[in-house]
Amino acid sequence: SLKYLGELPFDLLKIDRYFIRSLDPEQPSSGELIHTILSMAQNIGLKVVAEGIETKKHSLALQELGCRFGQGYYFSRPIGPQAMESLLASQGSIPIPASSSLPSAILPGLPCQG
């Protein structure tokens, strides 16, 4: 329920894979709901993670819509926190804080902001 956006203390909103699966770059209107979710989240200071990204096509479409964080089989099968930190550190693209707990992959080509 949207009412919880103002009632509960959280700083991250996840876009369910249902919406990602229906995303079709050939149909611009398919991204309207995701675009609206991203805009709303930005307006109230929430970060957004898109889950269920399974194809390059979806990753690129989400980048076009302004989504900066994602997770899914396109990036990797599920791995533990230490393996994720090693993977990201080996790419040399973002700093990994010592106490980091990173649940998601960063969409390729986009910098991570803390």
C-alpha positions in Angstrom: 0.0 0.0 0.0 1.3 3.5 -0.8 0.2 4.8 2.6 3.2 3.0 4.1 5.6 5.2 2.1 5.0 8.0 4.6 4.5 5.8 7.7 7.4 3.4 7.7 11.1 4.4 8.1 12.9 3.0 5.0 15.2 4.5 2.4 14.9 1.9 -0.4 12.1 0.9 -2.7 12.2 -2.3 -4.8 10.5 -2.6 -8.1 9.1 -6.1 -8.4 10.2 -8.3 -11.2 6.6 -8.5 -12.5 7.1 -4.9 -13.8 10.5 -5.7 -15.2 9.2 -8.7 -17.2 6.6 -6.5 -18.8 9.1 -3.9 -19.8 9.5 -3.8 -23.6 11.8 -1.2 -25.2 9.9 -1.6 -28.4 6.7 -0.4 -26.6 7.6 3.0 -24.9 4.4 2.9 -22.8 5.5 -0.3 -21.1 8.0 1.8 -19.1 5.6 4.5 -17.9 4.8 2.8 -14.6 8.4 2.2 -13.8 9.2 5.8 -14.8 6.5 7.0 -12.4 7.8 4.8 -9.6 11.3 6.1 -10.1 10.1 9.8 -10.1 8.0 9.3 -7.0 10.9 7.6 -5.2 13.3 10.4 -6.2 10.8 13.0 -5.0 10.5 11.5 -1.5 14.3 10.6 -1.2 14.2 6.9 -1.7 16.7 4.8 -3.7 15.2 2.2 -6.0 16.4 -1.3 -6.9 14.8 -3.1 -9.8 14.7 -6.9 -9.2 14.4 -9.7 -11.7 16.6 -8.2 -14.4 17.3 -11.2 -16.7 18.3 -9.7 -20.0 20.6 -7.0 -21.4 17.5 -5.5 -23.0 15.8 -5.0 -19.6 19.0 -3.6 -18.1 19.4 -1.0 -20.9 15.8 0.0 -20.8 16.0 0.5 -17.0 19.1 2.7 -17.5 17.2 4.7 -20.0 14.4 5.2 -17.5 16.9 6.4 -14.9 17.1 3.3 -12.7 20.6 3.1 -11.2 20.4 -0.2 -9.2 19.3 -3.6 -10.1 19.5 -7.3 -9.4 18.8 -10.4 -11.3 20.2 -13.3 -13.2 21.5 -11.0 -15.9 24.2 -9.9 -13.5 24.7 -13.1 -11.5 23.1 -16.0 -9.9 22.5 -15.5 -6.1 25.8 -15.2 -4.2 26.7 -14.4 -0.6 27.8 -10.9 0.7 31.5 -11.7 0.7 31.4 -13.0 -2.9 29.5 -9.9 -3.9 32.0 -7.5 -2.3 34.8 -9.4 -4.1 33.0 -9.2 -7.4 32.4 -5.5 -7.1 35.9 -4.7 -5.8 37.5 -6.7 -8.7 35.7 -4.5 -11.2 37.4 -1.4 -9.6 34.3 0.7 -10.3 33.1 1.5 -6.8 34.6 1.7 -3.3 33.4 -1.0 -1.0 33.1 0.1 2.7 34.4 -2.4 5.2 31.0 -2.9 6.8 29.2 -3.0 3.5 26.2 -5.3 3.0 25.4 -5.1 -0.7 22.2 -6.8 -1.7 22.2 -5.7 -5.4 24.3 -5.2 -8.4 25.0 -1.8 -9.8 23.7 -1.5 -13.4 26.6 -1.6 -15.7 28.3 1.7 -16.6 26.7 3.6 -13.8 28.6 4.9 -10.8 27.5 4.0 -7.3 26.7 6.8 -4.9 26.6 6.2 -1.2 
